[in-house]
Amino acid sequence: MNPSLELQLKTLPSEPGVYRYYDKNDHLLYVGKAKNLKKRVLSYFNKNLPGYRIKIMVGKIQRLETTIVNSEYDALLLENNLIKEHRPFYNVMLKDDKTYPWICIKNEAFPRIFLTRNIIKDGSEYYGPYAKVRPAKILLDTIKHIYKLRTCNLNLAPSKIEDGKYKVCLEYHIKNCEGPCEGLESKEEYDEKIDSIRDIIKGDFRKAKEYLVNQMMKHASNLQFEDAHIIKERLDVLEDYQAKNTVVNPNIDDVDVFGMTSDETAAYVNFFKIRNGNIIQSFTTEIKKILEETDEDIMEEALIEIRQKFGSDSKEVLLPFHLSVEIPNVKLIVPKVGDKKRIVELSEKNAKEYRLEKLKQVQIVDPERHTNRIMAEMQKLLRMPVEPRHIEGFDNSNIQGTNPVSACVVFKDGKPSKADYRIFHPKTVEGPNDFATMEEVIYRRYKRMVDEGEDLPQLILIDGGKGQLSSAVKSLKLLGLYGKITIVGIAKRLEEIFFPEDPIPLYLDKKSETLKILQRVRDEAHRFGVKHHRTRRKNSTIKSELEEIPGVGEKTIELLLSKLKSVKRIKESNLETLEEILGKSKAKVIWEYFND
């Protein structure tokens, strides 16, 4: 550490603020915020740093700068602005360069309403942005189905309308427009529609419904029942749109909702903007982890960034977990029950589905990265010292103790390596004794691997509960391998993961990729074992029938089966065929046995 940096560390203030790390070339490495600058910055220069990436970054730091602010929230805002401006290498960022669509209400007489990706500061109103164009189009189509609005770009100044400068176009004749260009619709009537449309875009359908009901009753009172029916159809369209977008209690108004899921490499954050019980905006993004950031760190960054992106000024934010930061005049709530809890769960579900979609794409485009991520996840969830690149799974198969076999399947990088599969026939166990069979097979398998200098697996998976696991552990202890290889059991009923000497099983998320791989290893061991058990049982039955023939021994039976494959074909063979295989005397005995 250079003397200048060491002196700076000794004189840091204990105030909230922002710190910036620079390398020897004066490139900005990292921007961070802190409630207490001194405490936070000094934690980076501890000997026991978590994570190798943090150690690499700290090794590059040659200079630091700090800025004191009034509160932790001010520090978060300043940090967010500096990250967006300088894009430091070691900071997480919502890297999103897409231009999102907006719904524009044009600043003009008889305003047009349309979708745009370009914001022009001419006094027009812009609502959005919309994370996907489809919901915006559906909303716009609903509005145009309910209200007759002009689509032309004529300058409908009052003087030009009065002078009769314009004539109605085809849109008027096909009843998509009320003809304001010829003064057939007043500005007051048109503006009333625009007011209702503003409310619909904001998620408030009351004015629009009131407008349509008044129109319908007006036509009905004038005995214009056909026109009244058309208005009724528009009202049905509006109510259908509202029903599809209302997901919570309509009394929940002006709320922002955040949900999150994460893994070893990234976090996935979903955002809902809710108005009058309607989700009027939904957005999900992936945030790469750079320095082993916690979910709380990432959520704080996402909270500020996403609210700024969508122009949200809601005074209430619903979250899946507590944050240390406090936002002035905004309540950060972690709901425990009720509709608010359900909407947070819905947001989390959207984040999880988005993650699964991304992972499927990565699996296709970059399978190596997909494998590395799964291996890292398995290492963490199964509390392993290394990644389980080599997994071996064991399962016993027998029916009432007859023809027992034990299957060993091998998975490398999460995929079956069928060339390495092995079948064991127990030698020291009599009768149906799963525990003793498991103990023998594990000992034989790894005794041989150690003797022959083969690479041992990082993970052994036993199909069964505590009993089978304890038996396998006995053998590992005899071989001196216990503690060097991670071994777990998986019980099928509740998919419980058992660890040696731990009475409490581990329950993994049902959608967890770690659980899916363990299940696949278990199921493959079962399939492989059952297949060989059936073959052995079938062969045993066949041999027992042939063994009843006087003068026919095991070698003769094996020779016949190797050539003719089944007892049926042996029975149907003529004497000449049998003589070619066995010679005259043995062939005659067998032929006469089946043809007497």
C-alpha positions, -999 to +999 in steps of 0.1 A: +000+000+000+014+034-010+020+059+019-005+084+005-033+059+005-024+047+040-026+083+053-060+088+037-073+056+054-062+069+088-080+103+083-114+091+069-145+108+084-172+088+102-200+104+081-224+092+054-210+097+019-196+082-013-161+068-019-143+063-052-113+040-058-087+047-086-059+026-100-023+036-109-035+050-142-061+071-124-090+050-139-121+048-117-124+013-104-154+014-081-179+038-066-196+029-032-219+045-007-217+042+031-235+052+063-201+055+079-173+062+054-144+052+077-159+019+088-169+009+053-137+018+035-114+002+061-134-030+057-120-034+022-084-034+035-090-062+060-069-093+057-100-116+057-116-103+025-146-123+012-143-133-024-113-133-048-127-106-070-127-081-041-091-090-034-081-084-070-098-050-070-083-039-037-048-049-050-053-023-078-063+006-056-038+034-055-059+064-046-094+071-031-117+101-030-147+107-007-177+130-007-196+136+025-234+140+022-263+145+047-278+111+047-274+075+034-302+082+009-283+112-005-252+089-007-273+063-027-285+090-051-249+104-057-235+069-061-262+061-086-255+092-107-217+086-106-221+050-117-242+060-146-218+088-156-185+069-153-195+033-156-168+019-133-155-016-140-164-032-106-199-017-101-231-035-109-252-016-134-286-019-151-270-021-185-300-014-206-295+006-238-328-001-253-352+027-262-386+019-247-419+030-262-441+057-247-477+067-252-477+103-264-507+128-261-496+154-286-496+191-276-520+204-302-556+213-308-576+180-309-546+160-296-535+128-314-525+098-293-498+074-306-468+052-296-433+067-299-397+059-289-386+095-293-394+122-267-397+157-281-399+185-255-427+205-271-452+204-243-466+170-253-475+144-226-456+111-224-467+081-204-444+052-198-419+039-207-433+004-214-408-024-209-425-043-238-443-028-268-472-053-268-489-041-235-487-005-248-502-015-282-531-034-264-538-003-243-537+020-273-560-004-293-584-005-264-585+033-262-591+037-300-618+010-298-637+031-272-630+066-284-631+081-319-600+101-322-584+118-352-552+103-367-544+130-393-516+155-387-536+186-398-532+219-380-567+222-366-565+258-354-600+273-348-595+299-375-588+272-401-618+251-391-640+282-393-627+291-428-636+256-439-601+248-450-604+210-444-628+183-455-635+151-437-615+121-449-622+083-451-617+079-413-649+099-408-669+079-433-659+046-418-669+060-383-634+061-368-634+099-364-661+125-354-648+151-380-634+179-358-617+192-390-651+204-403-663+215-368-685+184-365-671+177-330-664+206-305-631+210-287-649+206-254-663+172-264-629+161-277-610+173-246-635+154-224-624+122-242-587+131-238-593+136-200-608+101-197-580+086-217-554+102-194-571+084-165-572+051-183-535+052-190-529+060-153-550+030-143-582+050-132-612+038-152-639+057-133-641+087-156-641+066-188-669+044-175-689+074-164-684+090-198-695+059-217-725+053-194-737+089-199-733+085-237-752+052-236-781+066-216-783+097-238-787+075-269-812+053-252-833+083-240-834+095-277-845+060-288-812+055-306-809+019-294-784+009-321-760+036-311-766+028-274-757-008-281-724+003-298-715+023-267-724-007-245-699-028-265-672-002-259-680-003-222-676-041-223-642-037-240-631-013-212-643-036-184-626-066-201-593-047-203-596-036-166-604-072-155-573-085-172-551-059-156-566-058-121-546-082-100-550-068-065-575-051-043-587-019-062-581+000-029-544-005-033-535+027-050-502+045-060-478+017-050-445+005-064-436-032-059-403-049-062-395-086-063-362-104-066-345-137-071-307-143-074-280-169-079-242-170-077-237-148-108-267-125-111-298-110-096-331-106-113-354-077-102-390-072-112-409-039-108-447-032-108-462+002-109-497-001-094-524+025-097-561+018-086-554-019-082-540-021-118-505-030-129-499-002-154-462-009-159-441-041-154-404-043-159-378-071-152-340-069-155-309-089-149-281-074-129-247-092-130-228-096-097-193-082-098-180-083-062-203-109-045-229-081-038-257-090-014-293-090-025-298-059-002-270-040-020-285-048-055-321-040-044-310-006-032-293+002-065-323-011-085-349+007-064-334+041-072-325+034-108-359+018-118-380+044-101-360+071-119-364+053-153-402+050-149-407+084-134-423+070-103-431+093-073-451+068-053-450+073-016-452+036-008-429+008-020-435-029-013-404-051-009-396-087-003-371-079+025-359-050+046-333-024+034-311-003+056-316+028+035-344+053+043-360+074+015-375+107+026-413+108+024-414+072+011-425+042+031-406+010+025-428-018+035-422-056+037-458-070+039-465-101+059-500-110+049-529-100+027-531-085-008-499-066-005-480-097+004-496-115-026-486-088-050-449-090-038-450-128-043-464-122-078-435-098-085-410-124-072-427-150-094-421-128-124-385-124-115-380-162-112-397-168-146-375-142-162-344-159-147-355-193-160-360-178-195-325-162-194-309-194-182-325-214-210-311-189-235-276-192-219-278-230-220-283-228-258-259-200-266-231-206-240-234-241-225-200-238-207-211-207-188-244-225-180-225-255-166-201-233-146-230-215-130-248-247-120-216-262-105-210-231-085-247-232-072-244-269-063-211-262-044-228-235-023-261-253-016-245-286-007-219-269+015-190-284-005-154-273-005-152-278-043-175-279-073-191-313-079-177-318-114-177-356-109-207-371-092-214-408-086-249-421-076-258-455-061-290-476-059-298-512-049-323-533-068-338-567-058-372-584-054-375-602-021-337-606-020-334-624-053-309-615-080-297-584-062-277-558-081-263-524-072-259-497-098-233-470-099-238-441-124-214-413-131-221-377-140-194-353-152-202-316-154-238-324-147-242-349-176-242-387-176-209-404-185-224-438-195-190-454-203-182-451-166-214-468-153-208-500-132-230-529-119-221-547-087-233-581-076-231-584-038-208-611-026-211-610+012-247-602+017-276-628+018-312-618+016-328-584+012-304-562+033-301-527+016-278-513+044-253-542+042-254-542+004-247-504+003-218-508+027-202-536+006-206-519-028-192-485-016-162-502-001-155-523-033-160-493-056-136-469-038-111-495-027-105-503-063-104-466-074-078-459-047-057-490-055-057-482-092-050-444-087-082-433-104-097-398-098-122-399-070-156-381-073-163-348-055-198-359-046-214-393-038-252-395-039-270-424-021-305-432-030-321-435+004-324-419+038-302-420+069-298-458+071-283-462+036-262-430+041-248-443+074-238-476+058-220-458+030-202-436+054-189-466+073-171-478+042-156-444+035-143-442+070-127-477+067-109-464+035-099-431+051-119-412+025-146-397+049-143-359+049-124-360+016-155-367-005-189-351+001-216-377+005-253-371+008-285-392+007-317-383-011-351-396+002-377-398-025-409-391-006-401-355+003-369-351-017-350-346+015-312-342+013-295-359+042-259-351+054-239-374+076-241-366+113-268-340+107-303-349+119-320-321+100-324-327+063-320-300+036-351-291+016-342-275-018-365-253-039-385-276-062-373-256-092-337-256-081-313-268-107-292-285-080-322-306-069-330-314-106-294-327-111-296-348-079-329-362-089-316-371-124-286-389-109-309-408-085-333-417-112-306-427-136-291-450-109-325-465-103-331-470-141-297-486-147-301-509-117-336-520-125-326-527-161-297-550-150-318-566-123-345-575-148-319-590-172-304-610-144-338-622-132-348-632-167-315-650-173-319-668-140-354-680-150-342-692-184-312-710-169-334-727-143-356-742-171-326-755-191-309-767-159-338-793-155-325-812-186-305-841-174-268-840-185-269-802-194-245-780-175-239-743-171-214-740-200-238-757-224-266-734-213-244-703-218-233-715-253-269-721-264-281-687-251-252-669-268-262-684-301-300-687-300-307-659-274-339-674-259-355-707-246-382-703-272-358-704-301-340-733-285-373-752-283-382-744-319-347-754-333-343-786-354-318-813-345-294-802-372-291-766-358-285-779-323-259-804-336-240-775-353-238-757-319-233-786-294-224-817-313-246-849-318-249-863-283-258-831-264-280-819-292-300-852-292-305-849-254-319-814-257-340-820-288-356-851-273-363-833-240-384-806-258-399-829-285-407-861-265 
